[in-house]
Amino acid sequence: ANIEVHGIIPSGQLVNDFGWSDAFVSRVTRMVQRDRNHPCIILWSLGNEAGRGINLTKARECLRRLDSRPIMYESGGDLALGTGRTELTDIISPMYPSVDELVALGNDSEDDRPIILCEYSHSMGNSNGNIHLYFEKFWGGNSRIQGGFIWDLKDQGLRQICSTTGREYFAYGGDFGEKKHDAQFCINGLFFPDGVAHPSVHECKYLQQPIKIAPVNNADSIKIFVGHHVPEVQVELSVKKRNRFIILDTIDWEWSVISDSSTPLAQGTFEVCEGKLTTVIRLDGLRYNDPRFDLVLPQMYWLNLVGRINHDTKWCRKGHVIVTEQYPLDIEVVGSKELPNLVNPIETPRSIVTEENSSQLLVTTQQHQIVFDKEKGLLTELISHTGRNMFMKGIAPNFTRPETDNDRGGVEVVRGFFDWPVIIDFAFRKGQIEKFLRLDNGPVDLNRSFSFHWNAIGLSASNPPSIKCIHFEARNRDENFIVDVESKSLILAASGKALIAVTTRYEVHTDARIDVSSLIKPSELLHDLPSLPRVGNCFVLRPSLCHISYFGRGPWENYPDRKSSAHLGIWTTTPLEMHVNYIVPSENGNRTDCRWVCFLDDDGSGLMIVSNEGLFCFSASLWSQEELHKAKHTVDLESRLNGENDVHVNIDHALMGVGGDVGWNPCVYEQYRVKANKQYKFRISLISISPDEEPAIVARRHASKFGSNY
């Protein structure tokens, strides 16, 4: 019903005022009389955040005399008013509980009502992290935990024209001269105001998909055998319908087998029959003697599954994808087989020449000239055999990021939006009154925002810390076939305090490879931080290196706590395509679980980054971190194009998630934070790529030198 009194102090004032009784009852009963003949109505609501009292009790009694469908109601969050668990509701319907709080509700033996979250996963900006953890419980074994409603569907921004540039942008609270406003707190939807989907929509769609198709034993991978004496390869999968109204015969199913270094090795179709709990896929085309299969045999494989609606419906066109899944394949060869040798033929390497003066070290190989700045301890130039420098700004440690709305979510946000009576009420409800009362002084308060902590310590993207080199040394080894360069640096806050000690070792090889090893030691000043923004390296490439291919999760933006829908594969993109134009610009465009990434010119030559140990995240943007951080609207970022503007690249060993439970408290879960009280060691390689080289094969050759699959 159209009833809400959010903001009144006390919030139960009107619901207990007999002068408002007829208004409460009228709105509820007229709603039922209007809509009760619609079969799609499965629940009634008494309203939202309107308190708990006699007027709603009377309205509920009148509703029940008109209709028998369940009633759902959340009273406004106050402990005194029930937090969605009162006698007014047939369904427990709390707002924004954490996953642990949700589980605790489901395990409460004193209440058997079903649980449906009336609001959760606050979708403000780059958000909806952690949401897969909720769906693990929604689809899990506790039948009381039944789902929830993501807040909100659509960003509530208004299209405006910038008077100086003539460009369109979406405005929000405070942009119209009003003094009382909630800033961007109405920019909290899964879709932009024009209906374009945020990347998180893909995550929600995947987690909600109506059919689960998985290995029969619920294993994390699927074991298959190939060989001369294996006539055909089959995979058995279990099938579970999550939506009783879906008819399996109305879906066309496709499968494909991919590797980390090729287009699909084999592909085909399969059937899933109505009423059957399993299906068998015959992987026709996946043959032992296929030359493509020969080429990639030592590497990694995945089985991709896709389900498409096979006819036009009232809500979608034929071919619409409603199910996607990806499972690793564990392929075992039956019988002996000679594997291809992917290591480069042994050649007599040419020695490396070094030249050094007081400020620079110049290292010359057959493929490169590499320039190190001795004062900064950084690799600043990488000049290819064509004579062009790949770097506009050299490789450097990076520990900051342009803040998201969730990064700024903390008690200071609550204080800025509400009057003190509301804050005190909120604090009592959260059991955190002492923290609120010492907001401006006292010990570290973990309920303050990530942004507060980063800015206080000196890790702000708008005023990033500086780098001071304290040691630089270069030496030749292995008869001048390798040059070792080691630098030790301090990351300094604007105050001059040392935040992080960084030791970087560069190994320059004759085979167009530069290995970069990093050891990161945060100082004790950082040990109480709830999280670092990131740990990694950044650099700026020349504009022409704008053609990107990578092996990792894609094709859309994904983060450590929001990546379930992004499948592994070889993807191609550009910096402009990677950019997500959030209404309030922020950290965006990331890709996770990457093994390699290439930045190429139009002719196919360029730079490749390969992980030597584990996986990495990367992002590439036409705007710097500082520009994204300072911008308040999209129009604050000047228009830029691929091939005309520098490419700002982040290669991250560790990146904090985006969070998403709420927008007014720190909401990144512990497992997706970057601990500030531990050391980090990681290594990547920079490799020059020529037009006639296949990046995936180069990556595999590189992996073979280290004796691992990346």
Secondary structure by P-SEA (a helix, b strand, c coil): cccccccccccccccccccaaaaaaaaaaaaaaacccccccccccccccccccaaaaaaaaaaaaccccbbbbbccccccccccccccccccccccccaaaaaaaaacccccbbbbcccccccccccccaaaaaaaaaacccccbbbbbccccccbbbbbbcccccbbbbbccccccccccccccccccccccccccccaaaaaaaaaccccccccccccbbbbbbcccccbbbbbbbbbbcccccccccbbbbbbbbcccccccccbbbbbbcccccccccccccccccaaaaacccbbbbbbbbbbbcccccccccccccbbbbbbbbcccccbbbbccccccccbbbbbbbbbcccbbbbbcccbbbbbccccccccccccccccccccccbbbbccccccccccccaaaaaacccaaaaaaaaaaaccaaaaaacccccccccccaaaaaaaacccccbbbbbbbcbbbbbccccccbbbbbbbbbbccccccccbbbbbbbbbccccbbbbbbbbbbcccccccccccccccccccccccccccccccccccccccccccccccbbbbccccccccccccccccccccccbbbbbccccbbbbbbbcccccccccccccaaaaaaccccccccccccccbbbbbbbccccccccccccccccccccccccccccccbbbbbbbbcccccaaaaaaaaaaaacccc
